[in-house]
Amino acid sequence: MKVISLNIDEYIFSETERIVALMKKPRNRYINEAIDFYNKHHKRLMLERQLQKESGIVKEDSMNILRDFEEIDYGD
């Protein structure tokens, strides 16, 4: 475990305190789970962007290959 110092907006802190009290969950555990969830969310977004980028590259190559096949005279 790493110990960090963190500045939190008053509204976010108050909301967090209210929620952890209702959940009967330690604040530290709640914040760790929130950060973990946020990290997973952003990793997924980054992966999605990368896949879209790579899909565009594959699409371009596929269209070029399709044009090449269309230009072949099979001499029916």
C-alpha positions, 0 to 999 in steps of 0.5 A: 500500500502507498500512502498519499496526500489528496485534496478533495473538493468539499462537496465530493468529500461530503458526498463520499462521507455520506455514502460510506456511512450508509454503506458501512464501508471504510472510506479508504476502501471506498476510494480505492474501489472508486479509483480502480473503477475509474482506471478500468473505465479509462483503460477501456476507452483507450483500448476502444480508441486504439481499436478504432484507429487500427480498424481504420487501417485494416479497412483501408488495406481491405479496400485496396485488396478488394480493388486489386481483385476487381481488376483481375481479368479471369477470362471467363 
